Amino acid sequence: MKRRDFLAAGATAAAAVAGSALGLPGAARAQGTAPAHPGTASGYENLLILVELKGGNDGLNTVVPFADPLYYSYRQTIGVPRAQAIQLDERTALHPVLAPLMPMWRAHELAIVQGVSYAQPNLSHFRSIEIWDTASRSNEYLREGWLTRAFAREPVPPGFAADALVLGSAEMGPLSNGARAIALVNPAQFARASRLVTPVSLKERNPALAHILDVENDIVRAADALRPRPGNYALKTVFASGAFGASIKTAMQALASSDTPQGAPVAGRGVAVIRLTLNGFDTHQNQPQRHADLLRQFAAGMAAMRSALVELGRWDRTLIVTYAEFGRRVRENQSRGTDHGTASAHFVAGGRVAGGLYGQAPQLARLDGNGNLPVGVDFRQIYATVLGPWWGLDAQAVLQQRFEPLPLLRA
């Protein structure tokens, strides 16, 4: 077994020991703990925040093509009423609960990319999110997440506690199999988590376990470095309640703890990526209210992130990107919901974002034989934008194929 693989496996095993030893189900879990190597990737000071809309968000009821009569023909009971939708241009609107996004939109700091998917899309939750996480073709199976491959080519430099902070999910997703990620399944317990103390007797009896526990100690110490402490900057931003709001609050508090007043990473602290998860988008039944509740949480969370990042002086150095395994089918089903579909709309936000509509508006007259939308933008073009223009990395080397970046960033 390669050393890097051993460390990744060891960290996962040690996480269970840490949770047991601390008696905290939300104790820091880690995957991939190979030490960072010296690098020159100063671009990682440009923070990436990924927001997974888990379950497959319905792009058509999020970004509404209200001017196309086919939309209301296909969605007679669940379509967003034109009078309630927030109009963006002569044919496109937002779901009404997304009103908190409008200050970003008016400031040209919010980009909406429509028609995002990939060739020969897979409609299985497990397989499709694997494709998005690894940036693979639909018939290709890759082991490492796309961010893991990026960090392997250009390691996060010293001065960062870890490559990434994962909140609200035990899954590493794009950080799988190698990235140094601190995963906090229960963010509400983050501030109460303690450092793991490795029992000496265990070290003496089992050297292999001792090594695993030492590796886990490093990750717990990294998590501890991100924990808010008395004297740290106290955020004035008000965060929404609920699991997603708690995840965002924890992430922003971690940033406040890891920055100097000038916004530079403190030695031994900080991360290059924050990954958040909002669960529940698999809306097969009774979609209107469920979807509205989820979008309301999302919009409140985005507004809070913007407020906190502006407060911390990091808004211009942060890129927020949404993703999901797939969209929803165009025609509503008999349960007032939508089934698994293909192309969807995604959001990109930040102080250096060139706001507006990008990609391909829904082609409702050009559905495939399964009633799904055609692909307008390959999702890996968004990744190429992160890797190239945002971080200054070789996107083609990481993605193993050339994808044209999208013009989402201002110079």
Secondary structure, 3 states (H helix, E strand, C coil): CCHHHHHHHHHHHHHHHHHHHHCCCCCCEEECCCCCCCCCCHHHHCEEEEEEEECCCCHHHHEECCCCHHHHHHCCCCCCCCCCCEECCCCCEECHHHHHHHHHHHCCCEEEEEEEECCCCCCCHHHHHHHHHHCCCCCCCCCCCHHHHHHHHCCCCCCCCCCEEEECCCCCHHHCCCCCEEEECCHHHHHHCCCCCCCHHHHHHCHHHHHHHHHHHHHHHHHHHHCCCCCCCCCCCCCCCHHHHHHHHHHHHHHHHHECCCCCECCCCCCCEEEEEEECCCCCCCHHHHHHHHHHHHHHHHHHHHHHHHHCCCHHHEEEEEECCCCECCCCCCCCCCCECCCEEEEEECCCECCEEEECCCCCCCCCCCCCCCCCEEHHHHHHHHHHHHCCCCHHHHHCCCCCCCCCECC
